[in-house]
Amino acid sequence: MILEHALLPVDPARAEEFEAAFAEALPIITAMPGVGRVTLSRGVESPGTYLLLVGWETVEHHTEGFRGSAGYARWRELLHRFYDPFPVVEHFTPVLTAEPGAASGPRGESGV
């Protein structure tokens, strides 16, 4: 599992408009092959910053599959107008995972 991370700078005065556009765009990305969980969160201390986290099976599912799809043009049309500056998108692989009451080990494996 690959985790895409993007901090999305959005003018707080346009937050409601952005969130509505994101809700419209969400089915585009969730329909893509290789996508897992998609989470959009708004900053508490920085309400003009959103955190987008997307789980992908591989980096290529994002960079080639999604970005090369017809749906990406619509995604771009709906969302890219809100970003100033344009966000940096990075990909991560799990190293450690923990949940309250459960032990875990490297790469998210259960530490039983």
Residue pairs with C-beta under 8 A, 6 or more apart in sequence:
1 36
1 55
1 56
1 57
1 93
1 94
2 55
2 56
2 57
2 58
2 59
2 61
2 62
2 91
2 92
2 93
3 53
3 54
3 55
3 56
3 91
3 92
3 93
3 94
4 52
4 53
4 54
4 55
4 56
4 62
4 89
4 90
4 91
5 51
5 52
5 53
5 89
5 90
5 91
5 92
6 51
6 52
6 87
6 88
6 89
6 90
7 49
7 50
7 51
7 52
7 87
7 88
8 49
8 50
8 51
8 52
8 82
8 83
8 87
9 48
9 49
9 83
9 84
9 85
9 87
10 18
10 48
10 49
10 50
10 82
10 83
11 48
11 82
11 84
12 47
12 48
14 82
15 42
15 47
15 48
17 82
18 50
18 79
18 82
19 40
21 78
21 79
21 82
22 40
22 78
22 79
24 78
25 74
25 75
25 78
25 79
26 38
28 71
28 72
28 74
28 75
29 35
29 38
29 54
29 66
29 71
29 75
30 38
31 71
32 61
32 65
32 66
32 69
32 71
33 61
33 65
34 56
34 57
34 58
34 60
34 61
34 62
34 65
35 54
35 55
35 56
35 61
35 66
36 54
36 55
36 56
36 57
37 53
37 54
37 55
38 52
38 53
38 54
38 55
39 51
39 52
39 53
39 54
40 50
40 51
40 52
41 50
41 51
41 53
42 49
42 50
42 51
43 49
43 50
43 51
52 87
54 62
56 62
56 91
59 91
62 91
66 72
80 86
94 107
94 108
95 106
95 107
96 104
96 105
96 106
96 108
97 104
97 108
98 104
102 110
103 110
103 111
103 112
104 110
104 111
105 111
